[in-house]
């Protein structure tokens, strides 16, 4: 389990749940999906509970909308649980982290609100505040976007718990708790995460451009608008979107999206007194999007799972808006609208999950929508390779290369496919191309050496394995392969030296001991 947790040291609790799954179920994905689904259903219940608490708060207890709080809470939860945009957070096993952080995030906020609204004794309040703190810590140990939680609590205080004019009373334990939480986050972030989180991400497989804090921020203006569009109209969903990066603020699309977002924030300010729930929903959406849609550059500009926590604000706005517009005069029309939206969302979710049924259907759908994304073609190639459909895989890798002739992964994967098909000359051509692009590519030298080995060109194989060893003196596989090449050349002493090096690097490598024993016997018989 320790190995699993260490994969993402900043997310130990989330990784621990995967370790538990593996411990009890190995690679049976049914149980991984089962856990993800249970988390999503729990979150729907928490959305229902939190919505009830919002309408039970001091700021809304005398509001006429409070009379229908159970209906609004129910439909908010049903909209949340049925929306197809949540598919990636639930069906994609790895994105359990997105739904799990939401679970602890909501638990923490609910326990805090329950403590604040409780009329029971200090022991009960202390327990509730303790549960809130424990949930907050678990959220922060699951995924980094939990660090907005103290600000979400402040938002809730401002909107629903404080009915008097805002003031800071440092004798009030609630103020002390909030300040402690705020300062705790401010201290934890630089301690746990250095300023390297703002470092520019160089071009790589997912993007052919560098991602800086500035162009990432500018790009997020249009991406946030895309998220809002997907919440309203969940059509043309994708795992890997092809959205161009915005390098300057003065691109027309960037300016228009920024003005749209700014207008929503201004609207939220104006609605604070008259329609506080709608105002809160807008601020919630932007606050909970802040970690992943601001100036901290991430490899992927857009991901559907990033809407999981923010979507609560959207559904709260939608249910409250439909209620305010229709409920008093057109109750059955309002109910019909809710049923229609939830039914349509459920159907779209069912259809979206069919696309996620297997790798081929998922990547076929993605390629149909974004045919020029190298990563998507490469992933379908990998899926074909796993099915043993090597020619189809080669076609996809060739398309990757035609789109981006400098993408090493395309040449490497195609070369690997050629090796499997025994087309070693073509494989050597692909690995050579990688070396031309990156003369320090260890894997390219090693793979080309293996291709030369299969052609019986032992000297060339030794030269490539030797180059890989120069680039990485602890590359055990290169020593082992070079040892095999030396054996074929009859250079038993050099083979023994290489197998001994493998054993030095990996003392548990049984094959290296066996190979070295064979080389010793050959050397002795020669002498």
Secondary structure in CASP SS format (residue, H / E / C, confidence):
PFRMAT SS
TARGET T0000
AUTHOR 0000-0000-0000
METHOD secondary structure of the structure
MODEL  1
X C 1.00
X H 1.00
X H 1.00
X H 1.00
X H 1.00
X H 1.00
X H 1.00
X C 1.00
X H 1.00
X H 1.00
X H 1.00
X H 1.00
X H 1.00
X H 1.00
X H 1.00
X H 1.00
X H 1.00
X H 1.00
X H 1.00
X H 1.00
X H 1.00
X H 1.00
X H 1.00
X H 1.00
X H 1.00
X C 1.00
X C 1.00
X C 1.00
X H 1.00
X H 1.00
X H 1.00
X H 1.00
X H 1.00
X H 1.00
X H 1.00
X H 1.00
X H 1.00
X H 1.00
X H 1.00
X H 1.00
X H 1.00
X H 1.00
X H 1.00
X H 1.00
X H 1.00
X H 1.00
X H 1.00
X H 1.00
X H 1.00
X H 1.00
X H 1.00
X H 1.00
X H 1.00
X H 1.00
X H 1.00
X C 1.00
X C 1.00
X C 1.00
X C 1.00
X C 1.00
X C 1.00
X C 1.00
X C 1.00
X H 1.00
X H 1.00
X H 1.00
X H 1.00
X H 1.00
X H 1.00
X H 1.00
X H 1.00
X H 1.00
X H 1.00
X H 1.00
X H 1.00
X H 1.00
X H 1.00
X H 1.00
X H 1.00
X H 1.00
X H 1.00
X H 1.00
X C 1.00
X H 1.00
X H 1.00
X H 1.00
X H 1.00
X H 1.00
X H 1.00
X H 1.00
X H 1.00
X C 1.00
X H 1.00
X H 1.00
X H 1.00
X H 1.00
X H 1.00
X H 1.00
X H 1.00
X H 1.00
X H 1.00
X H 1.00
X H 1.00
X H 1.00
X H 1.00
X H 1.00
X H 1.00
X H 1.00
X H 1.00
X H 1.00
X H 1.00
X H 1.00
X H 1.00
X H 1.00
X H 1.00
X H 1.00
X H 1.00
X C 1.00
X C 1.00
X C 1.00
X C 1.00
X H 1.00
X H 1.00
X H 1.00
X H 1.00
X H 1.00
X H 1.00
X H 1.00
X H 1.00
X H 1.00
X H 1.00
X H 1.00
X H 1.00
X H 1.00
X H 1.00
X H 1.00
X H 1.00
X H 1.00
X H 1.00
X H 1.00
X C 1.00
X C 1.00
X C 1.00
X H 1.00
X H 1.00
X H 1.00
X H 1.00
X H 1.00
X H 1.00
X H 1.00
X H 1.00
X H 1.00
X H 1.00
X H 1.00
X H 1.00
X H 1.00
X H 1.00
X H 1.00
X H 1.00
X H 1.00
X H 1.00
X C 1.00
X C 1.00
X C 1.00
X C 1.00
X C 1.00
X C 1.00
X C 1.00
X C 1.00
X C 1.00
X C 1.00
X C 1.00
X H 1.00
X H 1.00
X H 1.00
X H 1.00
X H 1.00
X H 1.00
X H 1.00
X H 1.00
X H 1.00
X H 1.00
X H 1.00
X H 1.00
X H 1.00
X H 1.00
X H 1.00
X H 1.00
X H 1.00
X H 1.00
X H 1.00
X H 1.00
X C 1.00
X C 1.00
X H 1.00
X H 1.00
X H 1.00
X H 1.00
X C 1.00
X C 1.00
X E 1.00
X C 1.00
X C 1.00
X E 1.00
X C 1.00
X C 1.00
X E 1.00
X C 1.00
X C 1.00
X C 1.00
X E 1.00
X C 1.00
X H 1.00
X H 1.00
X H 1.00
X H 1.00
X H 1.00
X H 1.00
X H 1.00
X H 1.00
X H 1.00
X H 1.00
X H 1.00
X H 1.00
X H 1.00
X H 1.00
X H 1.00
X H 1.00
X H 1.00
X H 1.00
X H 1.00
X H 1.00
X C 1.00
X C 1.00
X C 1.00
X C 1.00
X C 1.00
X C 1.00
X C 1.00
X C 1.00
X C 1.00
X C 1.00
X C 1.00
X C 1.00
X C 1.00
X C 1.00
X C 1.00
X C 1.00
X C 1.00
X C 1.00
X C 1.00
X H 1.00
X H 1.00
X H 1.00
X H 1.00
X H 1.00
X H 1.00
X H 1.00
X H 1.00
X H 1.00
X H 1.00
X H 1.00
X H 1.00
X H 1.00
X H 1.00
X H 1.00
X H 1.00
X H 1.00
X H 1.00
X H 1.00
X C 1.00
X C 1.00
X C 1.00
X C 1.00
X C 1.00
X H 1.00
X H 1.00
X H 1.00
X H 1.00
X H 1.00
X H 1.00
X H 1.00
X H 1.00
X H 1.00
X H 1.00
X H 1.00
X H 1.00
X H 1.00
X C 1.00
X C 1.00
X C 1.00
X C 1.00
X C 1.00
X C 1.00
X C 1.00
X C 1.00
X C 1.00
X C 1.00
X C 1.00
X C 1.00
X C 1.00
X C 1.00
X C 1.00
X H 1.00
X H 1.00
X H 1.00
X H 1.00
X C 1.00
X C 1.00
X C 1.00
X H 1.00
X H 1.00
X H 1.00
X H 1.00
X H 1.00
X H 1.00
X H 1.00
X H 1.00
X H 1.00
X H 1.00
X H 1.00
X H 1.00
X H 1.00
X H 1.00
X H 1.00
X H 1.00
X H 1.00
X C 1.00
X C 1.00
X C 1.00
X H 1.00
X H 1.00
X H 1.00
X H 1.00
X H 1.00
X H 1.00
X H 1.00
X H 1.00
X H 1.00
X H 1.00
X H 1.00
X H 1.00
X H 1.00
X H 1.00
X H 1.00
X H 1.00
X H 1.00
X H 1.00
X H 1.00
X H 1.00
X H 1.00
X H 1.00
X H 1.00
X H 1.00
X H 1.00
X C 1.00
X C 1.00
X C 1.00
X H 1.00
X H 1.00
X H 1.00
X H 1.00
X H 1.00
X H 1.00
X H 1.00
X H 1.00
X H 1.00
X H 1.00
X H 1.00
X C 1.00
X C 1.00
X C 1.00
X C 1.00
X H 1.00
X H 1.00
X H 1.00
X H 1.00
X H 1.00
X H 1.00
X H 1.00
X H 1.00
X H 1.00
X H 1.00
X H 1.00
X H 1.00
X H 1.00
X C 1.00
X C 1.00
X C 1.00
X H 1.00
X H 1.00
X H 1.00
X H 1.00
X H 1.00
X H 1.00
X H 1.00
X H 1.00
X H 1.00
X H 1.00
X H 1.00
X H 1.00
X H 1.00
X H 1.00
X C 1.00
X C 1.00
X C 1.00
X C 1.00
X H 1.00
X H 1.00
X H 1.00
X H 1.00
X H 1.00
X H 1.00
X H 1.00
X H 1.00
X H 1.00
X H 1.00
X H 1.00
X H 1.00
X H 1.00
X C 1.00
X C 1.00
X C 1.00
X H 1.00
X H 1.00
X H 1.00
X H 1.00
X H 1.00
X H 1.00
X H 1.00
X H 1.00
X H 1.00
X H 1.00
X H 1.00
X H 1.00
X H 1.00
X H 1.00
X C 1.00
X C 1.00
X C 1.00
X C 1.00
X H 1.00
X H 1.00
X H 1.00
X H 1.00
X H 1.00
X H 1.00
X H 1.00
X H 1.00
X H 1.00
X H 1.00
X H 1.00
X H 1.00
X H 1.00
X C 1.00
X C 1.00
X C 1.00
X H 1.00
X H 1.00
X H 1.00
X H 1.00
X H 1.00
X H 1.00
X H 1.00
X H 1.00
X H 1.00
X H 1.00
X H 1.00
X H 1.00
X H 1.00
X H 1.00
X C 1.00
X C 1.00
X C 1.00
X C 1.00
X H 1.00
X H 1.00
X H 1.00
X H 1.00
X H 1.00
X H 1.00
X H 1.00
X H 1.00
X H 1.00
X H 1.00
X H 1.00
X H 1.00
X H 1.00
X C 1.00
X C 1.00
X C 1.00
X H 1.00
X H 1.00
X H 1.00
X H 1.00
X H 1.00
X H 1.00
X H 1.00
X H 1.00
X H 1.00
X H 1.00
X H 1.00
X H 1.00
X H 1.00
X H 1.00
X C 1.00
X C 1.00
X C 1.00
X C 1.00
X H 1.00
X H 1.00
X H 1.00
X H 1.00
X H 1.00
X H 1.00
X H 1.00
X H 1.00
X H 1.00
X H 1.00
X H 1.00
X H 1.00
X H 1.00
X H 1.00
X H 1.00
X H 1.00
X H 1.00
X C 1.00
END
